[in-house]
Amino acid sequence: MPQGRAQPPRKAAILGRLAIGASKLRAHDTGRTAWALAWMLLHCSRVQRRTQTVHRTAGPAHDAVRNTVPALPTACKAVGSSRLVMSGSTTFLKSGHWPTLLASFLYFDFCFAIWVLNGAMGPFIRESFQLTPAQQGFMISVPILAGALMRFPLGVLAQYIGRKNAAMVEMGLIVLALIYGYFFVDSYDRVLAMGVLLGIAGASFGVALSLGSGWYPPRYKGLAMGIAGAGNSGTVLAVLFAPPLATHLGWQTVYGLAALTMLLPMAVMWWAAKEPPDREHQTLREHVSCLFEKDGWAFSLIYIVTFGGFIGLSSFLPTYFYDQFKVTKVEAGQLTMLATLMGSAVRVVGGYVSDRVGGVTTLTGVLLIVSLTLVLCGLAGGSVVLTTLLFMLCFAALGAGNGALFQLVPLRWPLTTAVAGSMIGEIGALGGGFLPNAMGLSKQYAGTYLWGFVAFAVLALGMLMMLRIVQIRWTRTWAERGGRARVTPVEGAPQDYGRASLHGAAK
């Protein structure tokens, strides 16, 4: 038989090898996939030459090869994409100090859970003291307002004693506050006092994000802050565990149990975290400079919607679900968990996307989605399923907005990120106090929660208009188009835009 013609057994062997290799490439087992890929690359040239000969003689058998081989480029692309993702993750972790990032996440996560504890137990407290809707809205807002007012002082303290030490001091005070709640809270007035003490936990935001992202270069700041900021998933812990524990043990006992849980983030912070190298001592005038800058107020007002909406809704939703749909207290917490989990998970995505398309672009979409979904939530008050789905979408947008906004903060204040973040967080969290009060007043005087939703949706649209105006100047001075980080500074632009503005004003 001539050498150029393949015999049927030989053809079958070639086809069998190729089919087996392709099927192994599709396998999910990493080891077998790597072996199959190496085997196919080794024999690729031989198979290609022989299949050209088979094409003239194999007939239907060749069609089987043609149906199998096209999977090879697709599978190779999939393997290559997964390698790029793994390589990018490794590069990110190696570019900073991941144990500090982990400690910052746990610190913020547990503090956030403590911060919203009264909101998670709102239906229990309401029944204990027979509160009106307005009283309950105010009770839920007290920890939010107190935490907002404590953020800036903690940020200033962190500049002098270090962010790690400031976090340790704060967590120690939280443990003392929870012990007080366990032993002494037995009236509505003391619940309000306990709300002020829970506000200590709400002060952690700026320090946690600055500590977690302090070791990372500018191009990874957004992602690092998104990971640390995902600690707002502590809301999930509060609404998931506090109601069943309060049902079986009493809501005051939950304070005592929460004090014990704080020992975990304290231990991790003590042993794993390292103070970032970007710490810099500055005068009090430099500390408060961002309070007198237009950009500082623009960031804060936007954060009233993104973070204020998140914390306000997180705290009030257990009460809303319990009152509006007559579900049990535990079920109200579980429904709230579904919504808040979306916001916490998507926050990381918001920072990641903003690093690429820009924080301004991301925030534009966020504010549009928030305003629309809030109005629809108010109109869908007869369906618990539809309302829950709308809240999940709304919280996803709010979470992405939080990550997007704090992708912009280190670009605007690279050397004073902790203080600027605390100031922005302080004003923004005040917006969280607005929402429970608006909802309670709307229910008490209008008989519906709709107008509370509408009021916040109008606020979101107002912030969107402001963003589109101020971003024109931002992209001319310290950010690229859309709010991305500049690769190289603009000629004549200062390295720290905020500090240069301060010195210029002083002259």
N, C-alpha and C positions, 0 to 999 in steps of 0.2 A: 504494500500500500504506500502511496507517495507520502513524503514527510509533511507536506503542506495541508493534508486532510486529516481531521481529527476523527478517531474511531468513537463510536457511541459510548463505550465504557469511559473513555477519557473525557468525553464531553460531560457526561453525567457527574464525574468526579469534580470537574471544574465548577459546574453549576452548583453542586452540593456544597462545596467549600464557600462559595460566594454567598449562598443563602444562609448558611450557618453563621458566617461572619456578620452579615447584616442583622440577623435576629439577635445575636449577642450584643451588638452595638446598641440595640434598643433596650436592652435590659437595664434595670435600675441599679443592679449591683455594681458598685464602682470598680471593683477589681476585675470583674469579667468584662466590663465595658472597656477598660483600658487595655486588657489583653486582646480583645477583639479588634480594637482600633489598630494596635501595633501589628497584629497578624495581617490585617487587610492592607496596611501600608506596605508591608514587606512583599506581598504577592500581587500588588496592584498592577505593576507593569506586565507581569506574566499573564495575569487574567485578562488584561485589556487586549494583548496580542492574540491570545487564544480565542477570546470571544469574537474577535473579528473574523477568524476562520469559522467558528461555530455559526455565525450569522448566515453564512452561505449554505450550511448543511443541516442545521439543527431544527429549523422550522418552528413549530410551536414551543419547543423547549427554550428557544432563544427569547420568546415573548415573556416567559417566566422570569428570565434573567433581567429583562428590561423593566419588569414590574417591581423587582427587588432592589436593583442597584440605585434607582433615584433616591431611595431613603438614605443613602450614604451621605450626600452633601448636607441634607437637613440634620441628620444626627450629628455630623461633625460640627455644624454651626451651633447646635444645642450644647455640645460638650465645650466648645470654645467660649460660648456665652457664660456658662456656669463657671469656667475657670476665670473669666474676667471679673465676675461678681466676687468670687472668693479672693482674687488678688486685690480688688478694691477694698474689701472688708479688712484684709490683712494690712494693707497700706494705712487705712484709717486708724486701726488699733495701734500700729507701731508709731504713728505720728504724734501720739500723746501718751498719757498715763491712764490706762483703762481702769486700774483699781480705784483711782480717785473718781473717775466718772461713775463707776458702780456705786461707790459710797455716796456720791451726791444724789444719785437716783433713789437709793433706799432712804436717805435722809429726807428728801422732798416727798417721797411716796408716803412714808409713815406720818410725817407732819401734816400732809394734806388730809389724810384720813382723820386725824384728830381734829383738824380745823372744821370739817363739815359734820362732826359727830352729832351736834344738836339738830342739824337738819335731817340727818338719817333717822333720828329718834323723834322727829317732830310730831307724828301722830300719837306717840305714847305720852309725850309731855303735854300735848293739847288736851288729851283725855284726863290727865292727872289734875290739871288746874282749870279745866273748862274755859279754854281761851277762845276769844273771837278770832275771825280770820285776820283782822288787822293786827291783833296782839301776836298771833302766831307768825305773821309775816315779819313783824319787828323783831321777835325773838330769834328767828332764823337769820336775820340780817346783822345782828349784833356781833357775832364772831367775825363775819366778813369785814365789817367796818373797823373793828378793833385790829384785825390782822393787817388791813390796809394801812392804818396809821403807824403800825410798828415796823413796817418794812424798811422805811428810809433810815430810822435810827440804827437798825441792825446792819444795814449796808455800810453806814458810816463807821460803826464799831468794827466791822470786818476789815476796813482799810487800816486800822491801827493794831489790832491783835491777830489779824489773819482770818481768812474765811473758815479754815478748819476749826480754829479755837472758838470763833463766833458760833459755829454750828453746834459745837459741844455745849457751850453755855446755854444756848437756846433749848436744846433737847433736855438738859437738866431742869430748866424752869418748867418745861411742859410736864415732866413727870410730877413735879410738885403741884402743879395746877390740877392734874388729874386725881391726885390723892385728895386734894380739897374737894373735888366734885364727888368722890366716892363717899366721903364722910359727912359733908355738910350741906349739900344741895337738897333742900326739901320744900322750897317755895318758889313762886314765879320770880320774885325779886332776886333770889339766889341763882336761879337759872340764868337771868340776865347777867349777873356778876360772873357766873361760870363762862358765859359767852365771851366776856371780855378776856378772861384768862385763856380760853381756847384760841383767841386771836394771836397769842404768842406763836402758835404753830403756823399761822398764816404768814408770819414774817419771813419764812425761810426761802421764799422764792428767788429773790435776787442773788442771795449768797449761794444757793444750790447751783444755779445756772452758771454763775461766774466761776465757782470752784470746779465744776465738772468740765467746763470748756476751756479753762485757763491754760491747760497744757497743750492745746491743739492749735495748729496754724490757722490763719484767717479762712482758707478755703474749706476747712472742715468745721468751722465754728458753728455754722447753722445746724449741721448734723449732730454735733456734740451737745449743743443746747437743746436740740429736739429730744435727744435721749435722756438727758437730765430732767428736762421739763416734762417728759412722759411720766414722771412721778406723780402728776396729778391723777394718775390711775388710783391713787389712794382713795379717791372718791368711791371707786368700785369696792374696795375693802370695807369702807364704812357702811355703804348701803346694803352690801351683801351679808355682812356678819352682825352688824349692830342690831337690826330688827329681830332676828331669831334669838340672839342672846338676851335682848331686852324682854322678849316674850317669856322666856323660861327663867331668867334670873333677876329681872327688874332692870329698868334703864339706868338707875344709879350705879349698879354693879358694873355696867359696861365701862364706866370711867376707870374703875380700878383695874379691870383687865387690860384696858388700853395703856395704862401706865406700865404694865409689865412688857407689853410688846415694844415699847420704845427702847428697851435695853438692846435689842438687836441692831438697829441702825447706829446706836451709840458705839457699840463694840466694833462694827465694821468701820465706822469713821475713824475711830481711835487707831486701829491697826493697819488699815489699808490706804487711807488718804494721805496725800502729800500736798503741802501748800504750793500752788503754782508759782512759776517764776515771774509772772507779770504783775506782781504786787508792787505798788508804788505809793509812798507816803505823800500826801498832798494837803494843802491848807484847807481850812473850813470854807474859805471863799471858793476854792476850786471844787470842793465837794458839792456845794449848793448851786454852782454855776448853771447846771442844766435846768434848774428850776426856773431860770429867767430867760431861757432860750425858746424860740418858737418851735423848734423841732422837738424839744422835750415835751411840750404840751400837745403837739400833734400826735406823737407816739402814744402819749397817755390817753388821749381821747379815743384813739382807735382801740386801744387796749381795754377801754371801758366796755366796748362791744364784745371783743373776742374773749378776753379772760373774765370780765365782769359777767358776761352772759353765761359762760361756762360754770363759774362758781355759784352764781345766783340760781340758775336752773338746777344744778346738781343738788343744792341745798333744799330747794322748794319742791322738786318733783315727787319725793315720797308723799308729801302732803297733798299735792295735786292729784296724783293717781288714787290715793286713798279716798279723797273727798269727791272727785269727779266721777270715778268709775266704781266706787264701793268695793274695791278689792280689799284683801286682808293687808295688814301692815307689812307682813313678810313679802307678799306678792308685790306690794308697792315698791319695796326696796329692790326686788329682783327686776322689775320693769325699769326702774331708774338705772340699775346696773347696766342693762343692755345699751342704754343711750350713752352713759358716761364712758363706758368701755370704748365706744367708737371714738369719742373725742380724745381719749388718752392715747389710743393706738395711732391715730392719724396725725397726732402732733409731730411725731418723728418724721413722718412722710412730708409734713408741711415744711420742716426745716430742710430736708433733703431736696425737695422740689425747688424751694426758694434759692438754694445754692446754685441751681442750674438756670431757672427761668427768672429768678428775681423775686424778692419779697413783695415788691409793689404789685407785680402782676398777680401773684398768689392772693394777696389781700383783696384785690379788686373782685376776683371771683368769690372769695369767702363772704364778703359783705353782701353781695347780691343773693347768695344762697341763704344766708342767715335771715335776711329780711323777708324773703319769700316763705321759707319754711315756718317761721314764727307765726305769720298770719294764718297759714294753713293749719297749724296746730290749734290755734284758737277756734277755727271754723270746724275742725274735725272732732269736737268734744264728745260726739256720740259714739265713736268707734275707738276702742282701746287699741286695737291692732294697728289701724291707720295712724293714730296719734303716736304710738311707740315708734313706728317706722319713720315718721316725719321727725321725731326727736332724735333718732339715730343719725339721720342725714344732717340735721341742724348741728348736733354735737360734733360730727365729723368735720364740718366746715369750721366750727369754732376752734377745734383742736388744731387744724391746719393753719388757721389764722394766728394762733398763739406761736406756733413754730416759725411762721413766716415773719412775724413782727420782730421776734428776737433773733432772727437771722440778720436783721438790719441794725440792731442795737450795737454790736461790736464794730460794725463798719462806721457808724456815726461817732461812737465814743470808744475807741480802741483801748485807751489807757484808763478809763474810768467806767468800765462796763458794769462793775458791781453796784456802784452808786447810782448810775443812770438806770440800771435795771430795777433797782429797788424803788427809785422815784416813780418810774413808769408803772411798776407793779402796784405801788401805793395808790396812785390815782385810778388806775384801771380796776383794782379790786373794789374801790368805792362804787363803781358801777354795779358790782355784784350785790351791794346793799340796796341799790335802787330797785332791782327786779323783784325780790320777795315782797317788799313793801308795796310796789305797784300792783302785784298780783293780789295781795291781801286786801288792799283798798278797793280794787276793782270788784272783787267778790262780795265784800261787805256792803258796798254802796250801789253797785250795778247788778248784783246777783249773778255775775258771770266773770270768768277769768279772761275773756276775750280782749278786753281793753288793756289789760296788762301786757299781753303779747303784742298788740298793735303799737303801744307806746314804745316798746323796745325795738320793734321793726322800723319805726320812723327814725329812731336814733341811729340805727345801723345805716340807713340810707343817707342821713346827714353826714356821717363819718366817711362814707364812700365819696361824696362830693368833695369833702375837704381833702381826702387823699389824692384825688386826681389833680387838685390844684397844687398842693405842696410838692408832689413828686417831680414836678417840672424843675424846681430848684434843686432837689436832691440829686437828680441825675446829671446836673451841671457841676456839682461840687464834690460829692464824696461817694457816689455810686454810679454804676453803669446803667444803661437803659433797662428798665424793668426792675431795678433794685438789686442787681448782681454786684458782687465784690469786684472792685477794680483790680486788674492785674498789675498795672503801674499807675501811680498817682498822677493826677492832672498837674500839668506844669504850673508851678506857683501855689499849688494847694498844700496846706499843712498836713503833717502826718497825723496829728490829732486835731481834727476840725474843731471840736468843742473847746479844747484848751487854747487854741489859737484865737478863737472868737473871744474868749475871756480876756486874754492878754491884750487883744486889740481894743476891747472896751475899756480896759484899765488905762491904756495910753490916752 
